[in-house]
């Protein structure tokens, strides 16, 4: 039997569906760390009850500068709010009866573009005007807070460019005991959103001793099989992550629309596993019921 891991689904989109108006918020779901932390814990519990064994903290858009700008918090209070995100995930793990599989908490680190609140996290265009040192300095406070809070690993996710991923991995050397997984956002079946080849990016980040797994997230499910095929020549030994979105489109002022033939994701799971994926979950618009269906399909395959 293979050692599969089931990751959770989309936090922000699920909170929006639950009635929390986060879509147009510059802090997105991270605002609820300040205004309604119990909602975040309940969100985590719903994914655990659906079968997830890796929870990703709701800190994707939780940055010190963001909290200072939009909540007028001091640096100390901003750091504590990031740490609260880890504590809420830990509490959820304790409060939901386990299935015997170890549950892990991954501290979400999103791209710099989320702070800009201009959609550039989906293109990575900002890295063309930033030095490696600027990217490292930006990410340092959030990474430090998550590591100090005791995450099992960092979830360096929705990274649109290789440059930013490599900058974060340079930063990780300041925290030699820390481990991370790295997932890229991709615009098609071959390239990251910024344009680099997916296989080249995966090969480079997988060489880090601190990276325990890598793959893709927030990517259209129709691109996943081709992206996985591009990794076959690499003969990777670390887990490959698939955490796509629902295949819907997003439009400001409208929200998500167009959920169609690429959902449900469980229809694709067998194919993705054949192509090497072993850590599987979802991103935007992937709900607890979707994670439950994914898990049930994986159990059938792994009998």
C-alpha positions as CSV (number, residue, x, y, z in Angstrom):
1,X,0.0,0.0,0.0
2,X,1.2,3.5,-0.8
3,X,1.5,6.2,1.8
4,X,-1.1,8.7,0.7
5,X,-1.8,12.0,2.4
6,X,-5.1,13.8,2.2
7,X,-4.9,17.5,2.4
8,X,-7.7,19.9,3.1
9,X,-9.6,22.1,0.7
10,X,-10.2,25.8,0.0
11,X,-10.5,27.9,3.2
12,X,-11.4,31.3,1.9
13,X,-14.0,30.1,-0.5
14,X,-15.6,27.8,2.1
15,X,-15.7,30.7,4.6
16,X,-17.4,32.8,1.9
17,X,-20.0,30.2,1.4
18,X,-20.6,30.0,5.1
19,X,-21.6,33.7,5.0
20,X,-18.3,35.5,5.8
21,X,-17.7,38.2,3.2
22,X,-14.0,37.7,2.6
23,X,-13.7,37.7,-1.2
24,X,-13.1,41.4,-1.6
25,X,-11.2,41.8,1.7
26,X,-7.5,42.7,1.4
27,X,-6.8,40.3,4.2
28,X,-9.2,37.6,2.8
29,X,-9.8,34.8,5.2
30,X,-7.0,36.0,7.5
31,X,-9.3,38.8,8.8
32,X,-11.3,36.2,10.7
33,X,-8.2,35.4,12.8
34,X,-9.0,38.8,14.3
35,X,-12.8,39.0,14.2
36,X,-14.0,35.4,14.4
37,X,-11.3,32.8,15.2
38,X,-13.9,30.2,16.2
39,X,-15.2,30.2,12.6
40,X,-11.7,29.2,11.4
41,X,-11.5,26.4,14.0
42,X,-14.9,25.1,12.9
43,X,-13.6,25.2,9.3
44,X,-10.6,23.1,10.2
45,X,-12.8,20.7,12.0
46,X,-15.1,20.3,9.0
47,X,-12.1,19.2,6.9
48,X,-10.8,16.8,9.5
49,X,-14.3,15.3,9.8
50,X,-14.2,14.9,6.0
51,X,-10.9,12.9,6.3
52,X,-8.1,15.4,5.8
53,X,-4.9,14.5,7.7
54,X,-2.9,17.6,6.8
55,X,-4.5,21.0,7.8
56,X,-3.2,24.2,6.2
57,X,-3.4,27.2,8.5
58,X,-5.5,30.2,7.5
59,X,-2.4,32.4,7.2
60,X,-2.1,32.6,3.5
61,X,-2.8,36.3,3.6
62,X,-1.8,36.8,7.2
63,X,1.3,39.0,7.1
64,X,2.7,41.5,9.7
65,X,2.5,44.3,7.2
66,X,-1.0,43.4,6.2
67,X,-2.2,43.3,9.7
68,X,-0.5,46.6,10.5
69,X,-2.0,48.3,7.5
70,X,-5.6,47.0,7.6
71,X,-6.1,46.3,11.3
72,X,-3.8,48.9,12.7
73,X,-2.1,46.3,14.9
74,X,1.3,46.6,16.4
75,X,4.0,44.2,15.1
76,X,3.8,42.2,18.3
77,X,0.0,41.7,18.0
78,X,0.3,40.9,14.3
79,X,2.8,38.2,15.0
80,X,0.6,36.8,17.7
81,X,-2.3,36.7,15.3
82,X,-0.3,34.6,12.9
83,X,0.6,32.2,15.7
84,X,-3.1,32.0,16.6
85,X,-3.7,30.5,13.2
86,X,-1.4,27.6,14.2
87,X,-3.1,27.2,17.6
88,X,-6.6,27.0,16.0
89,X,-5.5,24.2,13.7
90,X,-3.9,22.3,16.6
91,X,-7.1,22.7,18.7
92,X,-9.2,21.4,15.9
93,X,-6.9,18.3,15.7
94,X,-7.4,17.7,19.4
95,X,-11.1,18.2,19.3
96,X,-12.0,15.9,16.4
97,X,-11.6,12.2,17.1
98,X,-8.8,10.7,15.1
99,X,-8.7,7.8,12.7
100,X,-5.3,6.5,13.7
101,X,-3.4,8.4,11.1
102,X,-1.1,11.2,12.3
103,X,-2.5,14.6,11.7
104,X,-0.1,17.4,10.7
105,X,-0.4,21.2,10.6
106,X,1.2,23.0,7.7
107,X,1.7,26.8,8.1
108,X,0.5,28.6,5.0
109,X,3.0,31.0,3.4
110,X,1.4,32.8,0.4
111,X,3.2,34.8,-2.3
112,X,4.1,38.5,-1.9
113,X,1.4,39.4,-4.5
114,X,-1.4,38.7,-2.0
115,X,-0.4,41.7,0.0
116,X,-0.7,43.9,-3.1
117,X,-4.3,42.9,-3.5
118,X,-4.2,43.4,-7.3
119,X,-4.3,39.9,-8.6
120,X,-0.6,39.8,-9.3
121,X,-0.2,36.6,-7.2
122,X,-1.7,34.9,-10.2
123,X,1.0,36.2,-12.6
124,X,4.0,36.7,-10.4
125,X,4.8,39.9,-12.3
126,X,6.0,41.7,-9.2
127,X,9.1,39.5,-8.9
128,X,10.5,41.2,-12.0
129,X,11.0,44.3,-10.0
130,X,12.1,42.8,-6.7
131,X,15.5,41.5,-5.6
132,X,15.9,38.2,-3.8
133,X,16.8,40.1,-0.6
134,X,13.5,42.1,-0.8
135,X,11.5,38.9,-1.2
136,X,13.4,37.3,1.7
137,X,12.9,40.3,4.0
138,X,9.2,40.3,3.2
139,X,8.6,36.7,4.0
140,X,10.8,36.5,7.1
141,X,8.3,37.8,9.8
142,X,5.6,35.4,8.8
143,X,7.9,32.4,8.4
144,X,9.5,33.1,11.8
145,X,6.1,33.4,13.5
146,X,4.9,30.1,12.0
147,X,8.1,28.3,12.9
148,X,8.0,29.7,16.4
149,X,4.4,28.5,16.7
150,X,5.5,24.9,16.1
151,X,4.0,24.0,12.7
152,X,4.9,20.5,11.5
153,X,5.9,22.0,8.2
154,X,5.4,25.2,6.2
155,X,3.0,25.2,3.2
156,X,4.7,27.5,0.8
157,X,1.8,27.6,-1.6
158,X,0.4,29.2,-4.7
159,X,3.8,30.4,-5.6
160,X,3.7,31.8,-9.2
161,X,7.5,32.0,-9.9
162,X,10.6,30.0,-9.3
163,X,12.4,33.2,-8.2
164,X,10.1,33.6,-5.2
165,X,10.2,29.9,-4.2
166,X,14.0,30.0,-4.3
167,X,14.1,33.2,-2.2
168,X,11.8,31.5,0.5
169,X,14.1,28.4,0.5
170,X,17.1,30.7,1.1
171,X,15.2,32.2,4.0
172,X,14.5,28.7,5.4
173,X,18.2,28.2,5.9
174,X,17.8,30.7,8.8
175,X,15.5,28.1,10.4
176,X,17.5,24.9,9.8
177,X,15.1,22.6,11.7
178,X,12.1,23.8,9.7
179,X,10.6,21.7,6.9
180,X,8.3,22.8,4.1
181,X,6.4,21.7,1.1
182,X,6.3,24.0,-1.9
183,X,3.4,24.1,-4.4
184,X,3.3,26.3,-7.5
185,X,0.4,27.8,-9.4
186,X,0.4,26.9,-13.1
187,X,-1.3,28.6,-16.0
188,X,-1.3,25.6,-18.3
189,X,0.0,22.0,-18.6
190,X,3.6,23.0,-18.7
191,X,4.4,26.4,-17.1
192,X,4.1,28.2,-13.8
193,X,1.9,31.3,-13.9
194,X,5.1,33.5,-14.3
195,X,6.2,31.3,-17.2
196,X,9.0,29.0,-15.9
197,X,8.7,25.3,-16.7
198,X,7.0,23.4,-13.9
199,X,9.3,20.4,-14.1
200,X,12.4,22.7,-13.9
201,X,10.9,24.4,-10.8
202,X,10.0,21.2,-9.1
203,X,13.5,19.7,-9.8
204,X,15.2,22.7,-8.3
205,X,13.1,23.0,-5.1
206,X,13.2,19.3,-4.4
207,X,17.0,19.5,-4.1
208,X,16.6,21.3,-0.8
209,X,16.9,19.1,2.3
210,X,14.3,21.2,3.9
211,X,11.6,20.5,1.3
212,X,9.7,17.3,2.0
213,X,7.3,17.4,-0.8
214,X,6.4,19.6,-3.8
215,X,3.8,20.0,-6.6
216,X,1.0,22.2,-7.6
217,X,-2.0,24.0,-6.1
218,X,-4.6,26.6,-7.2
219,X,-4.3,25.2,-10.7
220,X,-7.1,24.2,-13.1
221,X,-7.7,20.4,-12.8
222,X,-7.6,20.0,-16.6
223,X,-3.8,20.8,-16.5
224,X,-2.9,18.4,-13.7
225,X,-2.2,15.2,-15.7
226,X,0.1,16.9,-18.2
227,X,1.9,18.7,-15.4
228,X,2.5,15.4,-13.6
229,X,3.7,13.7,-16.8
230,X,6.3,16.4,-17.1
231,X,7.8,15.2,-13.8
232,X,8.2,11.5,-14.8
233,X,11.8,11.9,-16.3
234,X,12.9,13.4,-12.9
235,X,12.4,10.1,-11.0
236,X,11.5,12.0,-7.9
237,X,11.6,10.2,-4.5
238,X,9.8,12.8,-2.4
239,X,6.0,13.0,-2.4
240,X,4.3,14.9,-5.3
241,X,1.4,17.2,-4.2
242,X,-1.8,17.8,-6.2
243,X,-4.1,20.5,-4.7
244,X,-6.0,22.0,-7.6
245,X,-9.0,24.3,-7.5
246,X,-12.4,23.4,-8.8
247,X,-11.8,24.6,-12.3
248,X,-14.1,27.6,-11.8
249,X,-13.4,31.1,-12.9
250,X,-13.1,34.2,-10.6
251,X,-14.3,37.7,-11.4
252,X,-14.1,40.6,-9.0
253,X,-17.6,41.7,-8.0
254,X,-19.1,38.4,-9.3
255,X,-17.2,35.7,-7.4
256,X,-16.7,32.2,-8.5
257,X,-18.6,30.8,-11.4
258,X,-18.5,28.0,-14.0
259,X,-18.1,24.8,-11.9
260,X,-18.4,22.2,-14.7
261,X,-17.1,19.0,-16.1
262,X,-13.7,19.1,-14.3
263,X,-15.5,18.7,-11.0
264,X,-15.9,16.5,-9.1
265,X,-12.1,16.0,-8.5
266,X,-12.5,12.4,-7.4
267,X,-13.2,11.5,-11.1
268,X,-9.5,12.4,-11.7
269,X,-7.9,10.9,-8.6
270,X,-7.1,7.5,-10.1
271,X,-5.4,9.1,-13.1
272,X,-3.4,11.5,-10.9
273,X,-2.2,8.6,-8.7
274,X,-1.1,6.6,-11.7
275,X,1.0,9.7,-12.7
276,X,2.7,9.9,-9.4
277,X,0.6,12.0,-7.0
278,X,0.5,10.8,-3.4
279,X,-0.5,14.0,-1.4
280,X,-3.9,15.1,-2.7
281,X,-6.3,17.8,-1.6
282,X,-7.9,20.9,-3.0
283,X,-7.7,24.6,-3.2
284,X,-10.3,27.3,-4.1
285,X,-13.9,26.1,-4.1
286,X,-13.0,22.6,-2.9
287,X,-15.3,21.9,0.0
288,X,-15.3,19.4,2.8
289,X,-17.7,17.1,0.9
290,X,-15.2,17.1,-2.0
291,X,-12.3,16.1,0.3
292,X,-14.5,13.3,1.7
293,X,-15.1,12.0,-1.8
294,X,-11.4,12.3,-2.6
295,X,-10.5,10.3,0.4
296,X,-13.1,7.6,-0.3
297,X,-11.8,7.2,-3.8
298,X,-8.2,6.9,-2.6
299,X,-9.2,4.2,-0.1
300,X,-10.7,2.2,-2.9
301,X,-7.5,2.5,-5.0
302,X,-5.3,1.7,-2.0
303,X,-7.0,-1.5,-0.8
